[in-house]
Amino acid sequence: MQVHISPSMRRITVSTTTGFLDPMKIKGAARYLSYRCLFWTMLLLVFLLPFVFITSALVTLEGANKCSSIGCFGRKIGPRLIWKRHTAPPKVPDRYSVLLGSTIQTAAELPDSIEALVEEARMKQYDMPTLLMQLKGMVEANEERVRAAKLQEALYRHYASSGVPKGLHCLALKLTVEYSSNARARQDLPSPDLAPRLTDPALHHLVLATDNVLAASVVVASTVHNAADPEKIVFHVITDKKTYAAMHAWFSLNPLSPAIVEVKGVHQFDWLTRDNVPVLQAMETSQDMKWYYHGDHTAGTNISQYSPTVLAAYLQARSPKYISIMNHLRIYLPELFPELEKVVFLDDDVVVQKDLSPLWDMDLHGKVNGAVETCHGDDAWVMSKTFKNYFNFSHPIIAKTFDPDKCAWAYGMNVFDLHAWRQADITGVYHYWQKQNLQLNLTLWRLGTLPPALIAFDGNVHPIPPHWHMLGLGYNVKSSLESTKEAAVIHYNGQAKPWLDVAFPHLRPFWSKYVNYSNEFIRQCNILDRP
């Protein structure tokens, strides 16, 4: 093919050399192929080529040009060019997706230790995803073993806390023998000349209901020891018929003068008859109630479905103490002590560390019950209780009657205005709801005496500062030692009672320092202080 351009640049002739085609003539406009056009084209290339060269050099220096294709080169420099500015960055593969897969091997097939895993990986030349999957399987297997161990621990703790330790049983038996053989152990409590002080409203009256002699001795001793005016202390200790002799003997042989201690058995109160407490009598005689609280607590239950915390709460709710009349006596205080106006009620698992006399001067503003609220506080676990923690709000009666977010309060250290109590129908409301729950087969609530008390005292509770009553030492191993030292009353509510082997060792000394380890019966029964 031949191309001829005329001198005037107005005609271009293209012809084939083989002669098959006639000469082809093409007219081109002079403005397209003028010298001026060529000049500007060359000028543009002069500026463009260095730019392309420099850009290519930069890409090379940054190590990004590891491919030679034009398309690859364009992808590398594309984001640097104006028309590529908004191109989405390349998608980075998820390096952790391998951990989301399920493990193939069973726990028995997995290595027992990290050293065994490393050795296996070297022998079988594992790649990183396979190594990660093996490590994940080992972690999951260990987590399941720990969970199973915690569930078993909760079960053993429940059994340990439900029984009577050998030392406490021994102490009660020896004191009962002493009561029958030693006239001094049977002497009047208090002596007849001090009997008028039992009803003196000017004194500080405290009530304790328990069948645990050792626990009662600690509560009374710690209160008297820390009282600013011990001569004003009057303790009314109530116990059951089988423990009365032992309890009476202990406080007869171990007086805490100048404080006064009275010991009475439930059989000595004329008011406590079946006619006056029919609901509680029904709770103690009902076969369903006996099976629920005294039967096999794991029968028909798959404990593996629970978390350790939930299982512990489930077992705690089935403690036999909740159907004992000793646990319900506090609701009958106005009837049991008709001549008293104001009392402080203490549980047997508390220790008094400060003088309690300001409680009798505390204004309850017409309310019946002075108590620490448990819906707010520094300890988010212990102090986070509302009505929804105690009641079954899936039941329509509960759902339409109560607010699930209403603040709860604590039993264990309460200031009761018995005069205001007698003017309210608190005991009647308590009986009504207990009867309702029994008729509905315990579907309104399960846990003990506090739920019906929350209902009965609703609107009659005066909140008192939390330093008066610190809770949780019987189930919260992380209880603050600093707060424990500063609290007026510390409460070992929960399964880890301080007189049990399952108690928390670092929290036990706050209780054990008030045990009279020099007492001959304490020594004979091998009730020893533990570090």
C-alpha positions in Angstrom: 0.0 0.0 0.0 1.3 3.5 -0.9 0.3 6.9 0.6 0.9 10.2 -1.4 0.4 13.6 0.2 0.2 16.6 -2.0 2.6 19.5 -1.4 -0.3 21.7 -0.3 -1.4 19.1 2.3 -4.9 19.2 0.7 -5.0 15.8 -0.9 -3.9 12.3 0.4 -3.9 9.3 -2.0 -3.8 5.8 -0.7 -3.3 3.0 -3.3 -2.5 -0.7 -3.1 0.6 -2.1 -4.7 -1.1 -5.3 -6.0 -3.5 -3.4 -8.2 -6.6 -5.1 -6.8 -8.0 -1.8 -5.6 -8.2 1.5 -7.4 -6.4 4.4 -5.9 -8.4 5.7 -2.9 -8.5 9.4 -2.3 -9.1 10.9 1.0 -9.6 14.6 1.7 -8.5 15.8 5.1 -9.2 19.1 6.5 -6.1 21.3 6.7 -6.9 22.3 10.3 -6.4 18.7 11.5 -3.0 18.1 10.2 -1.6 21.6 10.3 1.7 22.4 11.8 0.0 24.2 14.6 -1.9 21.1 15.6 1.3 19.0 15.6 3.0 21.6 17.8 0.3 21.6 20.5 0.2 17.8 20.4 3.9 17.5 21.0 3.8 20.1 23.7 1.1 18.1 25.5 3.1 14.9 25.3 6.2 16.8 26.7 4.2 17.5 29.9 2.2 14.2 30.1 5.0 11.7 29.6 7.1 12.9 32.6 4.0 12.7 34.8 3.3 9.1 33.8 7.0 8.2 34.3 7.1 9.7 37.8 3.8 8.0 38.8 5.1 4.6 37.6 8.3 5.1 39.5 6.5 5.9 42.7 4.3 2.8 42.4 7.4 0.8 41.8 9.2 2.2 44.9 6.2 1.5 47.1 6.3 -2.2 46.1 2.8 -2.2 44.7 3.6 -3.2 41.1 4.0 -6.9 41.4 2.1 -7.7 38.2 2.9 -6.6 34.6 -0.5 -6.5 33.0 -2.0 -3.2 31.9 -5.2 -3.9 33.9 -3.2 -4.6 37.1 -1.2 -1.4 36.6 -4.3 0.5 36.1 -5.8 -0.8 39.4 -2.6 0.3 41.2 -2.5 3.8 40.0 -6.2 4.2 39.6 -6.9 5.5 43.1 -4.3 8.2 42.6 -5.9 9.5 39.5 -8.7 12.1 39.6 -11.3 9.9 37.9 -10.5 7.0 40.3 -10.7 9.0 43.5 -14.0 7.5 44.7 -13.3 3.9 43.8 -14.0 1.5 46.8 -11.0 0.0 48.5 -10.3 -3.7 47.9 -12.1 -6.0 50.3 -9.8 -7.4 53.0 -10.5 -11.1 53.7 -11.8 -11.9 57.3 -8.9 -13.5 59.1 -11.0 -14.5 62.1 -13.8 -16.3 60.3 -12.1 -19.6 60.9 -12.8 -19.3 64.6 -16.5 -19.1 63.9 -16.7 -22.6 62.6 -17.5 -25.6 64.7 -14.9 -28.0 66.0 -14.8 -31.4 64.4 -13.0 -33.4 67.1 -14.5 -34.4 70.4 -13.0 -33.4 73.8 -11.4 -36.9 74.1 -9.6 -36.4 70.8 -8.1 -33.0 71.6 -4.7 -32.5 73.1 -4.6 -32.3 76.9 -2.2 -29.4 77.1 -0.6 -26.6 75.0 2.7 -28.5 74.9 0.9 -31.5 73.4 -0.9 -29.3 70.9 2.5 -27.7 69.8 4.0 -31.2 69.4 1.1 -32.4 67.4 1.2 -29.4 65.2 4.9 -29.9 64.5 4.4 -33.6 63.6 1.4 -33.1 61.4 2.5 -29.7 60.0 -0.7 -27.9 60.8 -1.4 -24.7 58.9 -2.6 -21.7 61.0 -6.4 -22.2 60.5 -6.1 -25.8 61.7 -4.0 -24.8 64.7 -6.6 -22.2 65.6 -9.4 -24.7 65.4 -7.6 -27.1 67.6 -6.9 -24.4 70.2 -10.5 -23.3 70.1 -11.7 -26.8 70.7 -9.4 -27.1 73.8 -10.7 -23.8 75.2 -14.3 -24.8 74.7 -13.7 -28.2 76.3 -12.0 -26.6 79.4 -14.9 -24.1 79.7 -17.4 -27.0 79.8 -15.4 -28.8 82.5 -15.2 -25.6 84.6 -19.0 -25.1 84.3 -19.7 -28.7 85.3 -17.4 -28.3 88.3 -19.2 -25.1 89.4 -22.6 -26.8 89.1 -21.3 -29.7 91.3 -19.9 -27.2 93.8 -23.3 -25.4 94.0 -24.9 -28.8 94.7 -22.4 -29.8 97.4 -22.7 -26.3 99.0 -26.4 -26.7 99.3 -26.1 -30.1 101.0 -23.4 -28.8 103.3 -25.5 -25.7 104.3 -28.7 -27.7 104.9 -27.2 -30.1 107.5 -26.3 -29.5 111.1 -22.5 -29.6 111.7 -21.4 -32.2 114.1 -19.9 -29.6 116.5 -23.2 -27.7 116.8 -25.1 -30.9 117.3 -22.7 -31.9 120.0 -22.9 -28.5 121.7 -26.7 -28.7 121.9 -26.7 -32.2 123.3 -24.1 -31.4 126.0 -26.0 -28.2 127.1 -29.2 -30.1 127.2 -27.6 -32.7 129.6 -26.2 -29.8 131.6 -29.7 -28.2 131.9 -31.1 -31.4 133.3 -28.3 -32.0 135.8 -27.2 -28.5 136.8 -29.5 -26.3 138.8 -27.5 -23.2 137.8 -28.2 -24.0 134.2 -31.9 -23.9 135.0 -32.0 -20.6 136.9 -34.5 -18.0 135.8 -33.6 -15.7 132.9 -33.5 -13.0 133.9 -33.6 -13.2 137.7 -37.0 -12.2 139.3 -35.7 -8.8 140.5 -34.8 -7.9 136.9 -38.0 -9.2 135.3 -39.7 -5.7 135.2 -37.0 -4.5 132.8 -38.3 -7.0 130.1 -41.2 -4.5 129.4 -39.5 -1.2 130.2 -40.0 1.0 127.1 -36.9 3.1 128.1 -34.6 0.3 127.4 -33.3 -1.1 124.1 -35.2 -4.3 123.3 -33.8 -6.7 120.7 -35.5 -9.9 119.4 -33.7 -12.9 118.1 -35.4 -16.1 116.9 -33.1 -19.1 116.3 -32.5 -22.8 117.1 -28.7 -22.4 116.8 -27.1 -21.9 120.2 -23.6 -21.0 118.8 -25.1 -18.4 116.4 -27.2 -16.9 119.1 -24.2 -16.5 121.4 -22.3 -14.5 118.8 -25.2 -12.2 118.0 -25.8 -11.4 121.7 -22.1 -11.2 122.6 -21.2 -8.9 119.6 -24.2 -6.6 120.4 -23.3 -6.2 124.1 -19.6 -5.9 123.4 -20.1 -2.9 121.0 -22.9 -1.2 122.9 -22.3 2.2 124.3 -24.7 1.5 127.2 -24.8 -2.3 127.7 -27.0 -1.9 130.8 -29.8 -0.7 128.4 -29.6 -3.9 126.3 -32.5 -6.4 126.7 -32.4 -9.4 124.5 -35.5 -11.6 123.9 -34.2 -14.9 122.5 -37.0 -17.1 121.1 -36.2 -20.8 120.2 -38.1 -24.0 119.5 -39.0 -26.6 122.0 -36.2 -29.1 121.3 -33.5 -26.4 121.6 -35.0 -24.5 124.6 -33.0 -26.4 127.3 -29.7 -26.0 125.5 -30.3 -22.3 124.8 -31.4 -21.6 128.3 -28.4 -23.4 129.7 -25.9 -21.4 127.6 -27.1 -18.0 128.7 -27.5 -19.1 132.3 -24.0 -20.4 132.5 -22.5 -17.5 130.3 -24.2 -14.3 131.5 -23.5 -11.0 129.8 -24.1 -8.5 132.6 -25.1 -5.8 132.8 -27.2 -6.7 129.7 -30.3 -8.8 130.2 -31.1 -11.9 128.2 -34.5 -13.6 128.2 -34.9 -17.1 126.6 -38.4 -18.3 125.7 -39.6 -21.3 123.7 -42.4 -21.1 121.2 -44.3 -23.5 123.4 -44.3 -20.9 126.2 -46.3 -18.3 124.1 -50.0 -18.8 124.7 -50.8 -16.8 121.6 -49.0 -19.2 119.2 -51.8 -21.7 118.7 -53.0 -23.4 115.5 -56.1 -21.2 115.5 -53.9 -18.0 115.3 -51.5 -19.3 112.7 -53.5 -21.7 110.5 -51.6 -20.9 107.3 -48.2 -21.7 108.8 -49.6 -24.9 110.4 -50.7 -25.9 106.9 -47.3 -25.2 105.5 -45.6 -27.5 108.0 -48.1 -30.3 107.6 -48.7 -30.2 103.8 -47.2 -33.2 102.1 -46.5 -31.2 99.0 -44.6 -28.6 101.0 -42.6 -31.3 102.8 -41.6 -32.9 99.5 -40.7 -29.5 98.0 -38.5 -28.4 100.9 -37.3 -31.8 102.3 -37.3 -34.0 99.3 -34.6 -34.7 96.8 -33.9 -31.3 95.3 -32.4 -32.6 92.1 -34.9 -35.3 91.3 -36.4 -34.8 87.9 -34.2 -31.8 87.3 -31.5 -31.5 84.7 -29.0 -29.4 86.6 -26.8 -28.9 83.5 -29.4 -26.6 82.1 -28.7 -24.0 84.8 -25.8 -21.6 85.2 -24.0 -22.1 88.6 -25.5 -18.9 89.9 -29.0 -19.8 88.9 -28.7 -23.3 90.3 -27.4 -22.0 93.7 -30.5 -19.6 93.8 -32.8 -22.5 92.9 -31.4 -24.7 95.6 -31.4 -21.9 98.2 -35.1 -21.3 97.5 -35.8 -24.9 98.6 -34.1 -24.7 102.0 -36.2 -26.4 104.7 -35.9 -23.4 106.9 -38.5 -21.6 104.9 -41.4 -23.7 106.2 -40.1 -23.5 109.8 -42.3 -21.5 112.2 -39.0 -20.0 113.6 -38.5 -18.3 110.3 -42.0 -16.7 110.4 -42.1 -15.6 114.0 -41.1 -12.0 113.1 -44.5 -11.4 111.6 -46.1 -11.9 115.0 -43.9 -9.6 117.1 -46.8 -7.3 118.1 -48.7 -10.3 119.5 -45.7 -11.9 121.1 -44.6 -8.7 122.9 -47.8 -6.7 123.5 -46.2 -4.4 126.0 -43.3 -3.3 123.8 -43.4 -0.3 121.5 -40.2 -0.5 119.5 -37.8 -3.4 118.9 -34.8 -4.2 116.7 -35.1 -7.7 115.1 -31.9 -9.5 114.3 -31.3 -12.7 112.3 -29.0 -15.3 113.8 -26.5 -15.0 111.0 -25.5 -11.4 111.7 -22.7 -9.8 113.7 -23.1 -6.4 115.4 -20.0 -4.3 115.1 -21.2 -0.9 116.1 -23.4 0.7 118.9 -27.0 0.3 117.8 -28.6 2.7 120.3 -29.2 5.4 117.6 -31.7 3.1 116.0 -34.1 3.6 118.9 -33.9 7.4 118.4 -34.5 7.1 114.7 -37.7 8.7 113.4 -39.5 6.3 111.1 -42.0 9.0 110.0 -45.0 6.9 110.9 -43.8 3.8 109.1 -43.7 0.4 110.7 -40.4 -1.1 109.3 -37.0 0.6 109.2 -34.9 -1.4 106.7 -32.1 -1.0 104.3 -33.2 -1.0 100.6 -31.5 -3.5 98.3 -32.1 -2.0 94.9 -29.1 0.4 94.8 -25.7 0.4 96.3 -22.0 -0.1 95.6 -22.3 -3.9 95.3 -24.1 -4.4 92.0 -24.7 -8.0 92.7 -26.1 -7.9 96.3 -27.7 -4.5 96.1 -29.8 -4.9 92.9 -33.0 -6.5 94.1 -36.4 -5.4 93.1 -39.8 -7.2 93.2 -39.1 -9.0 89.9 -36.3 -10.9 91.8 -38.8 -12.4 94.2 -42.1 -12.8 92.4 -43.4 -14.7 89.4 -44.5 -11.8 87.1 -45.7 -14.3 84.5 -48.6 -15.0 86.8 -51.5 -12.7 86.1 -52.3 -12.0 89.8 -48.8 -10.8 90.4 -48.5 -8.9 87.0 -51.6 -6.9 87.6 -51.0 -6.1 91.3 -47.3 -5.2 91.7 -44.6 -3.2 89.9 -41.7 -5.4 89.0 -39.2 -2.5 89.4 -40.3 -1.6 92.9 -37.4 -1.5 95.3 -37.0 -4.4 97.7 -35.6 -4.2 101.2 -33.7 -6.6 103.5 -34.6 -8.8 106.5 -31.9 -9.4 109.1 -31.7 -6.1 110.9 -35.0 -4.2 111.1 -36.3 -1.5 113.4 -40.0 -2.2 114.0 -42.4 0.3 115.5 -44.9 -2.1 117.1 -47.3 0.7 118.0 -47.7 1.7 114.3 -47.7 -2.0 113.4 -50.8 -2.7 115.6 -52.7 0.1 113.8 -52.1 -1.5 110.4 -53.3 -4.9 109.2 -49.8 -6.1 108.2 -50.2 -9.6 109.8 -53.6 -10.1 108.1 -52.2 -9.1 104.7 -49.3 -11.5 105.2 -51.6 -14.4 106.0 -53.8 -13.6 103.0 -51.0 -13.8 100.5 -49.4 -16.9 102.1 -52.8 -18.6 101.7 -53.1 -17.5 98.1 -49.6 -18.8 97.3 -50.4 -22.2 99.0 -53.7 -22.5 97.1 -51.9 -21.8 93.8 -49.2 -24.4 94.5 -46.4 -21.9 95.2 -46.7 -20.3 91.7 -46.7 -16.7 93.0 -43.2 -17.0 94.6 -40.9 -19.6 95.9 -38.3 -18.0 98.1 -39.2 -18.0 101.8 -40.6 -15.3 104.1 -39.4 -12.1 102.4 -41.8 -12.1 99.4 -45.0 -12.1 101.6 -43.3 -9.5 103.9 -42.6 -7.3 100.9 -46.3 -7.3 100.2 -47.5 -7.0 103.8 -45.1 -4.0 104.6 -45.7 -2.3 101.2 -46.1 1.4 101.9 -44.9 1.0 105.5 -41.1 0.8 105.0 -38.8 3.6 106.0 -35.4 3.4 104.3 -32.4 3.6 106.6 -28.8 4.3 105.6 -27.0 1.2 104.1 -24.1 1.3 106.5 -26.4 0.0 109.2 -26.8 -3.4 107.5 -24.4 -4.9 105.0 -25.6 -8.0 103.2 -24.2 -10.8 101.1 -21.3 -12.2 103.2 -22.8 -15.7 102.9 -22.8 -15.8 99.1 -20.6 -13.0 97.7 -17.0 -14.1 98.0 -15.9 -10.7 96.7 -17.6 -8.7 99.5 -15.5 -5.6 100.2 -13.4 -6.0 103.3 -13.3 -2.2 103.8 -17.1 -2.0 103.7 -17.4 -5.0 106.0 -15.2 -3.3 108.6 -17.2 -0.1 108.5 -20.7 -1.6 108.6 -22.7 -1.6 111.9 -24.3 -5.0 111.2 -22.9 -7.6 108.8 -25.1 -10.3 107.5 -24.0 -13.8 106.3 -27.2 -14.4 104.3 -26.7 -17.2 101.9 -25.3 -20.7 102.1 -21.8 -19.9 103.4 -22.7 -19.4 107.0 -19.7 -18.6 109.2 -20.1 -21.7 111.4 -20.0 -24.1 108.4 -17.0 -25.5 106.6 -18.2 -23.9 103.3 -17.8 -20.4 104.8 -15.4 -18.0 103.1 -12.2 -18.1 105.1 -11.4 -14.4 104.7 -14.9 -13.4 105.9 -15.2 -15.8 108.8 -12.9 -13.9 111.3 -15.5 -11.1 111.6 -17.8 -13.7 113.2 -15.4 -16.1 114.9 -13.8 -13.4 117.1 -17.0 -13.3 119.1 -17.1 -17.1 119.8 -16.1 -18.0 123.3 -13.5 -20.6 122.5 -12.5 -20.9 126.2 -15.8 -22.4 127.0 -15.5 -26.0 128.1 -18.4 -27.2 125.9 -17.0 -25.4 122.9 -13.7 -27.2 123.4 -15.2 -30.6 124.1 -17.2 -30.4 120.8 -14.1 -29.4 118.8 -15.6 -26.1 117.7 -12.3 -24.5 116.9 -11.3 -21.2 115.4 -10.3 -21.6 111.8 -7.8 -19.3 110.0 
